[in-house]
Amino acid sequence: MSNYVIRCMTRPELDIALAWAKLEGWRPGVHDAEHFYATDPNGFFVGLLDDRPIACISGVKYGDDFGFIGFYIVKPEWRNQGFGIRLWQTAMNYLQGRNIGLDGVIEQQPNYQKSGFHIACRHVRYQGTYSHAEAALATGIVEIDGVPFEQLLDYDRRYFPASRAEFLKSWIQQKQGAALAALSAENKISAYGVIRACDGGFRVGPLFADGYNEAARLLKALLSRIPQDSEFFIDIPEPNRDALRLVADYGMEAVFETARMYTQNSPDLDLTGLFAVTSLELG
């Protein structure tokens, strides 16, 4: 292991991590790398053996108190040889002192628990196909650019453990997708969401809303922005019964699951309004 080196990724190397995530069946977004990297350029790590990348991980910082682990991948031929654990320790050290979150696949959850993580809730990915007859925006639904950014940031904070201004500034500018908001009679956000192109279709995330009706209205508007009969995916927190109702309305099927886990207390989030998590890689 003397020729094994861990360092921060360059921006092009994050494309390699996205390609590996695709091979794992995680369905990353087509343009995720540029949005993710802008959030914390120092929070992406690559493991190189004889100058060849064989492993990766991210440990992204949000504010002063929260961090998120993702992209923990070792190429299959190099697994169970100690390369991954050294990379894991690098990311954990980078986030030391913070409450750290991650989405753990079923088979890895016991290992994460040994590292001090506890399960907060299950996240279940649903897959469906949507056909639509019209693409016009519904009444009261606007492009996210029409909403004051500070209002968006405040609304987002209800459903995410930390303020994430830098991430959101990039995330709402999707090249293949849309970012929309529903407004109340008082011209305040009652829901907002993003849909983006991914491997094999489109992913919805986040989808935050004041209730089922607002979430359903906004989801319909988001889906109207993708090509006819496209496959789409939503990762929902299982405790939100209205989110389960929403995916059932579209005849979606569960295809994948993880558990949201934290090293400290579970953040005080309004899960009743969290209809789709933003991503499994950056939280």
GIDATA-V621552 format. One line per field, one symbol per residue. ss: DSSP state (H for helix, E for strand, - for the rest). psi: psi as a letter, one per 40 degrees, with the letter a starting at -180 (. if undefined). burial: 1 if it has 24 or more other ideal C-beta (glycine too) atoms within 12 Angstrom, else 0. A space follows every 10 residues. Layout:
BEGIN
ss: ???
psi: ???
burial: ???
END
This chain:
BEGIN
ss: ---EEEEE-- HHHHHHHHHH HHH-----E- -HHHHHHHH- ---EEEEEE- -EEEEEEEEE EE---EEEEE EEEE-HHH-- --HHHHHHHH HHHH----EE EEEEEHHHHH HHHH---EEE EEEEEEEEEE ---------- EEEHHH--HH HHHHHHH--- ----HHHHHH H-----EEEE EEE-----EE EEEEEEEE-- EEEEEEEEE- -HHHHHHHHH HHH------E EEEEEEE--- HHHHHHHHH- --EEEEEEEE EE-------- HHHEEE---- ---
psi: edehhhiiii dddddddddd dddefegiid fddddddddg deehiihhhf ehheiiiigh hhaeeiihha fghhhdeeif eedddddddd ddddeheihh iihhideedd ddddeeiihd iihhhihihh hieieihihe hiideehhdd ddddddddei eihgdddddd deghdgaihi ihiidefihe iiihhihihe bihhhihhie addddddddd dddeeiihfi iiihhihdeg ddddddddde fiiheiiihh iidaihigig ddegehidie de.
burial: 0001010110 0011111101 1001011111 1110111111 0011111110 0011111111 1110011111 1111100100 0011111101 1101100111 1111100110 0100101111 1111111101 0000000100 1101001010 1110111111 1111011101 1101001111 1110000011 1111111110 1111111111 1101111111 1111110001 1111111111 0111011001 0100011111 1110001010 1011111111 111
END
